């Protein structure tokens, strides 16, 4: 079972901006094939870094306002938040090691 959380406009403040640990967000959509391609890697990283990083998924179709707020124009977009601010961001289907590289400097 994955440790990913479903992030919505209702829980974004608490789960992301007020998080005591770094947060990796995966902006995705059900119809997006590259999103599906990286999903197993994101899930594996959520499990591997449990307790050190929080991993959340934001469905851009269901949370269009949230996606617009962060200027998400292409998916998948991976964004890492630390202390309530954007730390790093990449767009596209990345290999697992590149996804890990987005937050590796923030965890032990």
N, C-alpha and C positions, 0 to 999 in steps of 0.2 A: 504494500500500500504506500502510495506516495505521500510525502509531507508537504506538497504544494498546497497553497491556499488560493481560494477564489477571491480576487480583489475586486471590489465594486466601489462606486462613488460613496456608498454609505460607510464602508469600513476603511477607505483609503487613508484617511487621517490617522487612525489608530494603528493599522497594520503596517503602513509604510512610513509616513512622516514622523510618527512618534515611536517607531521601533527602536529598541535598545541595541539591535544588531543590524548589520547590513542587510539590504533587501534586494534580491534579484527579481525583477519583474519581466515577464514574458507577455508582450502585447501580441495577441494572436486572433485567429478566426477559424471557425470550423471548416470552412471551404478552402483554406490556405494550405496548399501542399507543402511548401517549405516549412510552415509552422508545424505540420505533422512530422516532418523529417527531423526537426530538432527536439521534439517533445520527449523522446526517450532519454536524450542526453541531459535535458533540463531536469527530468525526474530523477535520474541517477545522481546528479549533483545535489539535488534537494536532500536525497537520502544520505549521501556521503558527507555533507556539511551540516547535517542536522544539529541544532544547538549552537551553531556558529554563524549561520546565515539563514535568512528566511527567504523562501522562494514563493512568489505569487504569480498567478496568471490573470491577465485582464483580457476578456473577450471584447474586441473593439466594436463588434456589432451591437453587443448589449450595453457597452459603456462608451458610446461615441463621444460624449462630452468630456470624459476623462482622457480619452485618446487625443481629442482636439486640444485639450489643455496642455498636453506635452508634445504637441506638434507631430503626432504619429501619422505619417503619410504613406509609409510602406511597412509591411509586416513580413516576417516576424521582426519586431524590434525588441531588443533586450536592453534593459536599463537597470543600473545598480544605483540604489539610494544609500547614502550613509549619513547619519545624523540629520535626516530630513532634507538633504540636498542630493541632486544628481551627481554621482561620482564618475560614472562611465556609461557609454551607450554605444551599441552597434546594431546595424540593420542587416538582415539577411540570414540565410541558413549557414550557421557557423559550425565548425567542428567542436567537439566537446572541450578540447584543450583551450580553444579561443574563448568559449563561453566562460570557462573557469578563470581565464586570464582577466576577465572583467572585474573580478572581485578578489582574486588571490592575494593581493597586497593588503587586503583589509582583515584577513583571518589568519589565525595561527596555524 
